[in-house]
Amino acid sequence: MWLLQTAYYRLGRQDDVREFIKSALIASQGNLLAGRPAASLPILDIICAAALTIGAPLGSDYYRQRGVALFQLGSRYDDETKESFEQSEQQMRRLGEAGSEAQALMTGTRHTNLLGKPDWDGALKVLDIVQSTFSADSLEASMTRHWAAACGFLTDDNKIRQRARELLQDNQATASRFGHQATVSKLLSMTPELGLPKGLQAVWVRKSLYQNAFRLK
């Protein structure tokens, strides 16, 4: 990143800024994967400034990563989080970055369904579209099932919560193929037995979605 920045200052090539943005997104994502949202946000601010320097549009991944960082910081940022995920989905459509409707929904609506009052029906709708686009044992399907189950656990409807448990059980074989998904599956499956009060359970569920016991392997 430093070399690309230096190259731009010396030569004024916009391509160096574009490569800088790509590299910075990787650095930001690395912090998010390690659960360090406070370290990711300053990098995202630099990316925004770099894009403005050359008049380049910010891509969907920039907004997605900002949404993830704010999501990881907690529910007090939910309004900003929702806005970032909505912008991510909008940019994906506007810039033609989505290869399918499922991909667009996964970058935005999949997340916003969990914010505020969880939208179980909306989560199932996204899941149906994802499962009709990707194979049943795909990473995409596993991710979307977990987010739908998370929505279910955060409702007050016992029938929906039971359906969420069944969704996790049905997804166990697929989740076991992916380290991060295996971790999420294990943690979410423990939720009903923990007996946590409503507020703490919401914290547990949200944090469970971004844990990865295999991140160093």
Contacts in CASP RR format, 6 or more apart in sequence:
PFRMAT RR
TARGET T0000
AUTHOR 0000-0000-0000
METHOD contacts of the structure
MODEL  1
MWLLQTAYYRLGRQDDVREFIKSALIASQGNLLAGRPAASLPILDIICAA
ALTIGAPLGSDYYRQRGVALFQLGSRYDDETKESFEQSEQQMRRLGEAGS
EAQALMTGTRHTNLLGKPDWDGALKVLDIVQSTFSADSLEASMTRHWAAA
CGFLTDDNKIRQRARELLQDNQATASRFGHQATVSKLLSMTPELGLPKGL
QAVWVRKSLYQNAFRLK
1 20 0 8 1.000
1 23 0 8 1.000
1 24 0 8 1.000
1 27 0 8 1.000
4 16 0 8 1.000
4 17 0 8 1.000
4 19 0 8 1.000
4 20 0 8 1.000
4 23 0 8 1.000
5 16 0 8 1.000
5 20 0 8 1.000
7 13 0 8 1.000
7 16 0 8 1.000
8 14 0 8 1.000
8 16 0 8 1.000
8 17 0 8 1.000
8 20 0 8 1.000
14 54 0 8 1.000
14 56 0 8 1.000
17 50 0 8 1.000
17 51 0 8 1.000
17 53 0 8 1.000
17 54 0 8 1.000
17 56 0 8 1.000
18 54 0 8 1.000
18 56 0 8 1.000
20 50 0 8 1.000
21 47 0 8 1.000
21 50 0 8 1.000
21 51 0 8 1.000
21 56 0 8 1.000
24 43 0 8 1.000
24 46 0 8 1.000
24 47 0 8 1.000
24 50 0 8 1.000
25 47 0 8 1.000
25 61 0 8 1.000
25 62 0 8 1.000
25 65 0 8 1.000
27 43 0 8 1.000
28 40 0 8 1.000
28 43 0 8 1.000
28 44 0 8 1.000
28 47 0 8 1.000
28 65 0 8 1.000
28 69 0 8 1.000
29 40 0 8 1.000
29 65 0 8 1.000
30 40 0 8 1.000
31 37 0 8 1.000
31 39 0 8 1.000
31 40 0 8 1.000
31 43 0 8 1.000
32 40 0 8 1.000
32 65 0 8 1.000
32 68 0 8 1.000
32 69 0 8 1.000
32 72 0 8 1.000
32 210 0 8 1.000
33 212 0 8 1.000
33 215 0 8 1.000
34 215 0 8 1.000
35 72 0 8 1.000
35 210 0 8 1.000
37 68 0 8 1.000
37 69 0 8 1.000
37 70 0 8 1.000
37 72 0 8 1.000
37 73 0 8 1.000
38 69 0 8 1.000
38 73 0 8 1.000
40 65 0 8 1.000
40 68 0 8 1.000
40 69 0 8 1.000
41 66 0 8 1.000
41 69 0 8 1.000
44 62 0 8 1.000
44 65 0 8 1.000
44 66 0 8 1.000
44 69 0 8 1.000
47 58 0 8 1.000
47 62 0 8 1.000
48 58 0 8 1.000
48 62 0 8 1.000
51 57 0 8 1.000
51 58 0 8 1.000
51 62 0 8 1.000
57 91 0 8 1.000
57 95 0 8 1.000
58 91 0 8 1.000
59 91 0 8 1.000
59 92 0 8 1.000
59 95 0 8 1.000
59 97 0 8 1.000
60 88 0 8 1.000
60 89 0 8 1.000
60 91 0 8 1.000
60 92 0 8 1.000
60 95 0 8 1.000
60 97 0 8 1.000
60 98 0 8 1.000
60 107 0 8 1.000
61 88 0 8 1.000
62 88 0 8 1.000
62 91 0 8 1.000
63 84 0 8 1.000
63 85 0 8 1.000
63 87 0 8 1.000
63 88 0 8 1.000
63 91 0 8 1.000
64 84 0 8 1.000
64 85 0 8 1.000
64 88 0 8 1.000
64 107 0 8 1.000
64 108 0 8 1.000
66 84 0 8 1.000
67 80 0 8 1.000
67 81 0 8 1.000
67 84 0 8 1.000
67 85 0 8 1.000
67 88 0 8 1.000
67 111 0 8 1.000
68 210 0 8 1.000
70 77 0 8 1.000
70 80 0 8 1.000
70 81 0 8 1.000
70 84 0 8 1.000
71 77 0 8 1.000
71 81 0 8 1.000
71 111 0 8 1.000
71 206 0 8 1.000
71 210 0 8 1.000
72 207 0 8 1.000
72 210 0 8 1.000
74 203 0 8 1.000
74 206 0 8 1.000
75 116 0 8 1.000
75 202 0 8 1.000
75 203 0 8 1.000
75 206 0 8 1.000
78 115 0 8 1.000
78 116 0 8 1.000
81 111 0 8 1.000
81 115 0 8 1.000
82 112 0 8 1.000
82 115 0 8 1.000
85 107 0 8 1.000
85 108 0 8 1.000
85 109 0 8 1.000
85 111 0 8 1.000
85 112 0 8 1.000
86 108 0 8 1.000
86 112 0 8 1.000
88 107 0 8 1.000
88 108 0 8 1.000
89 104 0 8 1.000
89 105 0 8 1.000
89 107 0 8 1.000
89 108 0 8 1.000
89 109 0 8 1.000
91 97 0 8 1.000
92 98 0 8 1.000
92 103 0 8 1.000
92 104 0 8 1.000
92 107 0 8 1.000
93 104 0 8 1.000
98 104 0 8 1.000
98 107 0 8 1.000
100 133 0 8 1.000
101 129 0 8 1.000
101 133 0 8 1.000
102 129 0 8 1.000
102 130 0 8 1.000
102 132 0 8 1.000
102 133 0 8 1.000
102 134 0 8 1.000
102 140 0 8 1.000
103 133 0 8 1.000
105 126 0 8 1.000
105 129 0 8 1.000
105 130 0 8 1.000
106 126 0 8 1.000
106 130 0 8 1.000
106 140 0 8 1.000
106 143 0 8 1.000
106 144 0 8 1.000
109 122 0 8 1.000
109 126 0 8 1.000
110 123 0 8 1.000
110 126 0 8 1.000
110 143 0 8 1.000
110 144 0 8 1.000
110 147 0 8 1.000
111 147 0 8 1.000
113 119 0 8 1.000
113 122 0 8 1.000
113 123 0 8 1.000
113 126 0 8 1.000
113 147 0 8 1.000
113 148 0 8 1.000
113 151 0 8 1.000
114 123 0 8 1.000
114 147 0 8 1.000
114 150 0 8 1.000
114 151 0 8 1.000
114 154 0 8 1.000
114 206 0 8 1.000
118 150 0 8 1.000
118 151 0 8 1.000
118 152 0 8 1.000
118 154 0 8 1.000
118 155 0 8 1.000
119 151 0 8 1.000
120 148 0 8 1.000
120 151 0 8 1.000
120 152 0 8 1.000
120 155 0 8 1.000
120 157 0 8 1.000
120 160 0 8 1.000
122 151 0 8 1.000
123 147 0 8 1.000
123 148 0 8 1.000
123 151 0 8 1.000
123 152 0 8 1.000
124 148 0 8 1.000
126 144 0 8 1.000
126 147 0 8 1.000
126 148 0 8 1.000
127 141 0 8 1.000
127 144 0 8 1.000
127 145 0 8 1.000
127 148 0 8 1.000
130 140 0 8 1.000
130 141 0 8 1.000
130 144 0 8 1.000
131 141 0 8 1.000
131 144 0 8 1.000
133 140 0 8 1.000
134 140 0 8 1.000
134 141 0 8 1.000
135 141 0 8 1.000
136 174 0 8 1.000
137 173 0 8 1.000
137 174 0 8 1.000
137 177 0 8 1.000
138 174 0 8 1.000
139 178 0 8 1.000
139 181 0 8 1.000
141 171 0 8 1.000
141 174 0 8 1.000
142 171 0 8 1.000
142 174 0 8 1.000
142 175 0 8 1.000
142 177 0 8 1.000
142 178 0 8 1.000
142 181 0 8 1.000
143 181 0 8 1.000
145 167 0 8 1.000
145 168 0 8 1.000
145 170 0 8 1.000
145 171 0 8 1.000
145 174 0 8 1.000
146 168 0 8 1.000
146 171 0 8 1.000
146 175 0 8 1.000
146 181 0 8 1.000
146 184 0 8 1.000
146 185 0 8 1.000
146 188 0 8 1.000
146 209 0 8 1.000
147 209 0 8 1.000
148 164 0 8 1.000
148 167 0 8 1.000
149 164 0 8 1.000
149 165 0 8 1.000
149 167 0 8 1.000
149 168 0 8 1.000
149 171 0 8 1.000
149 188 0 8 1.000
150 164 0 8 1.000
150 188 0 8 1.000
150 205 0 8 1.000
150 206 0 8 1.000
150 208 0 8 1.000
150 209 0 8 1.000
151 164 0 8 1.000
152 160 0 8 1.000
152 161 0 8 1.000
152 163 0 8 1.000
152 164 0 8 1.000
153 161 0 8 1.000
153 164 0 8 1.000
153 188 0 8 1.000
153 191 0 8 1.000
153 192 0 8 1.000
153 201 0 8 1.000
153 205 0 8 1.000
154 201 0 8 1.000
154 202 0 8 1.000
154 205 0 8 1.000
155 161 0 8 1.000
161 192 0 8 1.000
165 189 0 8 1.000
165 192 0 8 1.000
168 185 0 8 1.000
168 188 0 8 1.000
168 189 0 8 1.000
169 189 0 8 1.000
171 185 0 8 1.000
172 185 0 8 1.000
172 189 0 8 1.000
174 181 0 8 1.000
175 181 0 8 1.000
175 182 0 8 1.000
175 184 0 8 1.000
175 185 0 8 1.000
176 182 0 8 1.000
176 185 0 8 1.000
179 212 0 8 1.000
179 213 0 8 1.000
179 214 0 8 1.000
180 211 0 8 1.000
180 212 0 8 1.000
180 214 0 8 1.000
180 215 0 8 1.000
182 213 0 8 1.000
182 214 0 8 1.000
183 211 0 8 1.000
183 212 0 8 1.000
183 213 0 8 1.000
183 214 0 8 1.000
184 208 0 8 1.000
184 209 0 8 1.000
184 211 0 8 1.000
187 204 0 8 1.000
187 208 0 8 1.000
187 211 0 8 1.000
188 205 0 8 1.000
188 208 0 8 1.000
188 209 0 8 1.000
191 201 0 8 1.000
191 204 0 8 1.000
191 205 0 8 1.000
191 208 0 8 1.000
194 201 0 8 1.000
194 204 0 8 1.000
195 201 0 8 1.000
196 204 0 8 1.000
END
